Amino acid sequence: MNVYFDNAATTPLDPEVLDAMLPFMREHFGNPSSIHGHGRQVRAAIENARKTIAHLINAAPAEIVFTSCGTEADNYAASGSVKTLGLKHGITSQLEHHAVLHTIQALEKCGDIQLSYLRHDAQGRLDLEHLEELLATHPRTFVSLMHANNEIGNLNDIVTIGDICARHNAVFHTDTVQTMGHYRHDVQKLKANFLVGSAHKFHGPKGVGFLYRRSGLAVDSLIHGGSQERNQRAGTENVYGIVGLAKALEIAYRDMAAHQRHIQGLKDRFIEKLRAEVDGVEFNGTSADADHSLYTVLSVSLPPSELNEMLLFNLDINHISVSGGSACTSGANAGSHVLNALNCDPARGTIRFSMSKYNTEEEVDYAVEQLAKMYRKVPA
């Protein structure tokens, strides 16, 4: 059995998405900036994709800016806000994805902003009273707090965070890369200035994402050299990627309820079987709490063992693909900055199982079986 449980890193392309993309790889090759028929046909496809995404998140088409990925969109929101709007203070947490954390820290290093970190507890739950305190002192600030953590799956209450930011006239950016396509987002109800999506996290193609930028908030482009994306991002558009992105999000919204039931069932089965088969197993953050965690992610903490040094390698030998944390830091000697921030025991092994609509109960059972075999063989 060959098992893929690393869907938080990337997901397999949905066949329906590929079918939507293929005509723009073969027949419809015009440059969307060209005024002739070939170009106009492709331009229409981009604008239809923009309208589809805007409709799904209840935005205006002009509020959708296509990017190369979620990381670029995060960079655009942070750097653009600070440099264009003259913001001098930033608030984030030590648990953010490096696309946000490194960007804001770079702005601080350059002297553009003063940075404050929001407090959190041992499970990674954010202290929103602390957010109120910080904003009372720095009312016009850039706030970046993710919807769901990509490593431990914690869900943050971005509705309440948005309300707090609105009361203090703060600019609120939320990295929704892990939840776009898995939860419904309504930007008319959510008081966020920026949201982010990346197609390959919900069975779309790699190399394309989008930034929702609330109307009336003008920020400078990160990339210059052309008038594409209404002068918000220069460069010829990734046409078939954009078409695939829109189709993938459309499918995700269409089938969301059924997929959520299926995937949550797999996660519940994982938790139950791991507790029964592996002595001393624990779960990082709020990962095992169905009401407060991303249903696609389960962060497993395994007891101290010699096996932990080769854990991911041994699972790979058994044809099980998983991550030890964020895919962006896999293989790094420094380990996970998220687990370090939670003061997790470095002697314990960590596996992130992340599931999709294509996973099965048989795959869950196989993964737990192989893990239990390994831990019965290796002494603590």
C-alpha positions, 0 to 999 in steps of 0.5 A: 500500500502506498499512502499519502498523508501530507496534504497540508504540504500539497494535494493531488490535482483533481481530474475535473480541474485538469480537464478545465486547464487542458484547453488553456495549455493546448488551444487557448494560448494567447497573451491575455494582454493582447487586444486580438481575438486570441488574447481576448479569449484568454482574458475572458477566462481570467476574468471569469475565474476572478468572478467565480472566486469573488462570488464564492467568498462574497467579494467583488471581482476587483478585490481579487488579485492573482499571485504565484502562491500563498507566500507571495500573497502574504508578502504583498499584504504585509509589505504593501500595507506597511510601506504604503499605509505608513504603519509603524507597528505590527502584531503577529504570533510566534506560531505563524507560517514563515511566509508571514513571520519572516516577512514581518521580521524583515520589515522590523529589521529594516526599521519599518515597524516595531513588532509585538508578539501575541501571547499564547498558552501551552496549546497554542491558543491565542490570548485575545485580551492581549491583542486588545491591550496591544491595539489600545496602545497602538491603534493603527497597526498591521495585524497578521494572525492565521486562520489555522496553523499549518503544523498543529491545526489550531483554529483561531477565531478570526471573526472575533479577531477581525472585530477587535481589529476593526474597533481599533482601526487596525489593518487585519491580514489573515493567512487562510491558506490551510482553510481556503477550500475547506471552510466557507469564507464570507468577507462581508461578515469577516472584518479582514482586509486581506485573505489568502488562497493557494490552489494546490492546498485544495486540489488545484495546480501549484504555482498560483494563488490569490489575495483578497484585498478589501476595496478602498485599501490601496497598497503598492504592488510587490512586482513592477513592470506591467499593468496586469492585475489592475496594476497590482501585480506585473507579469503575464498571468498564469492563465491555466493556473488561474483557470484551475484555481477557480475550478478547484475552489468551485469544486471545494465549495460544491462538495465541502460538507461531504468532504468535511464529514469524510475527512473528520471521520478519518481524523477521529479514526486516527485518534481512536486507533493511535490511543489504542495502539501506541502507548504514551501517544499525545497530540500537539496543540488543539489538534485532537479537539474537533471543535477547535482544530482544522479537520484535515490536520492531526499533529501526533506527539510520540513518546521518547524513543531511539526511533524518533531520529529516523521516524519519517524515514522509516515511515517512508520505507513503509510507503507512508508519506507524512511530515514532521511539521511544516513542509517548508521546514522539512529536513531543517536541523532547527526543527519546527518553530511552532513546536519550539514556541509551544515548548514541546519536549524535543525527545518526543517524535512528531508526525503531522498526518494531513488528510484529503478527500482521497484518503481512506479508512484502510490507509488510516488503519495501515498507517497506525499498524505500521507505527504501532509495529515500529514502537513495539520493536524499539525500546524507550 
